[in-house]
């Protein structure tokens, strides 16, 4: 009962922090009179969670975290630009893990290790149906990692998200509303380890050259090819497909210090995504996403093979209430060794407040998150309750 009381107080603190963050949001300038010139979306999430069950009870704790995500798009004649800046806690930093392992795991980790990061910043030029772009970006490999679909539904897909890449690319648009809209996107890139990778507020764990991270090479030796297909059958019925293939190069010299040379190979991945939206009745609609990812030579090791499945369903009732159910799995296969199976699930209930001049969307969600990891020789289980408050404003 005492633990539940403590968790309840965190819900109150969540609202306090949310309105503090909103005060900061008010400092962002209003959009230009030309609606096509400048568009900005501000998303603020405050989450209070109680990990009440874990295989290692030292890892049971209360936690508060926040996400402040700003996306700005600029269009000026044939030129365009895109910027994404985010303040967040995840991924969990090594320093935080060490602190919890030292016996302070049952205390409240109140907004620990939040850092700000320029995630994307690129400019481009339109040549009719062909557009060229360059800078720092996230290649379109998968879709399930985007936030906003539940509280933690993006977590299972973070492993294969290709974030913080610098390079250049182009995309080609074709089709129309009658036959479908098609977009072919090709990019070449490398990992951003020394250009726009500095963080603000706190310092995150650095990526070193000796880590031999994917795409951390001297040139643009990695690439991604993606095809997006959109069908708008009606105002309510929409269908989206994405098919992608990527090759992420490794630094053979650095990798050879970690594994045998004959096992080193560039990582290759395939991703297939489908998203479908429609109405069941005039008062009930749903938004379903399914994603399958297959990765060979995972992390540059030809002995490792990964397979992911992510799916989630959002059901909206009377445009007021929502039900979110999500499932994710990862199957890792090691050649001649034990692999692992990881299973994730989330279920939550939400309430949407009426739109007004202060926000375009304000949502409260209460739910449960579960994680199960079968290491073949051991089993880890995690269960958490959470409360989320999400604020969205378009400028």
C-alpha positions, 0 to 999 in steps of 0.5 A: 500500500505504501508503494502504491501511495508513493507511485500515486504522488508521482502522478501529481509530479507528472502534471507539475513537470508537464506544465513546466515544460509547457511554459518552455514551449511558449517561448517558441515563435509562432509560425510564419504567415505563409503556412507553407513556409514554416511548420513546427510541431511540438510534442511533450510527453511526461511519463511516470512508471513503477517497475513493480516486478523484475527478475532481479529485485534490485532493479525494481524502482519508480521512474519519471521521464520526459520527452520534448520533441520539436520538428520544424519543416521549412519550404522556400520555393524549390528549397526545403529543410528539416530539423528534429531536436529532442530531449529525452532519457532513453537510452538508459546510460551506463552511469545510471545502470551503475548507480542502480547496481550500487544499491540505490535502485529502490529510490525514485530516479527523478528525470535522471540523465536527460539530454538534448540531441539534434537528431536530424538536420538536413536541407534539400532541393526539388527538381520536379518529382525528384528531390535531393537532400543532404545533412544529418537524417534518419534513413527510412528503414522501418516505421515502428520506432516513431513515438506517439503510438502508445507510451513504449511501443517504439522500444522494440524497434529502436535496435534497428532504427538507423539514427544519426546518419550523415550523408546525402540522398534523393527521392522520387515521387510518382502516382496520384490519388487514383492509382496510389502515391509512390515514393522511392528514397535512396541515401548513402551515409555514415554514422555521425560520431563527431559532427553534430553528435554533441548533447546538451543538459547532460552528457550521454555515453560516447560512441568511440571509434574502437566500438566499431559501430555500424556505419562508422566508416571513413566514407559514405559506405552505407546505404538505404533504399526504401519504397513508400506506397500510400492509398487514400481510399476515402477520408477515413480509409488509408493504407500505407506500405514501406519496403526497405533494404539497407547495408551498413558497413563496418570498419574492418580494422576496428572490428577485427580487434573484437571478433575473428576476421573471417566473421566480419561482414557488413550488416544487411537488413530487410524491412516490411511495414504496413499501416491501415486506418479505417472506421468500424462505425461512425463512432469507432475507428482504428489505426493498425501497424505491423512491421517485420524486419530481418537482419543478417550479419547483425552488428557486423558479425556473420554468426548473428541473425536477428528477426523482429516483429512489431505490431500495435493497434489503436482503437479510438471511441467517440474521438475521446477514448482510446485503447492501445494494444502492442506486441513486439518480439526479437529472435536472435540466433547465434551460430553454434551458440545459444540465442535469445528470445525477447517479447514485449507487450503494452496495453493502455487506456487513453482519454483525449481532451478537447482541442483548444488554443493552447493545444491541438492534442492533449492525451492521458494514458494509463497502462501496463508494460511487460518484457520477457527475455529468454536467454536460453540459460536464464529468464528475465521478466519485467512488469511496469505500470505507467501514466503518460501525459502527451501534449501536441501543438502545431505552429 
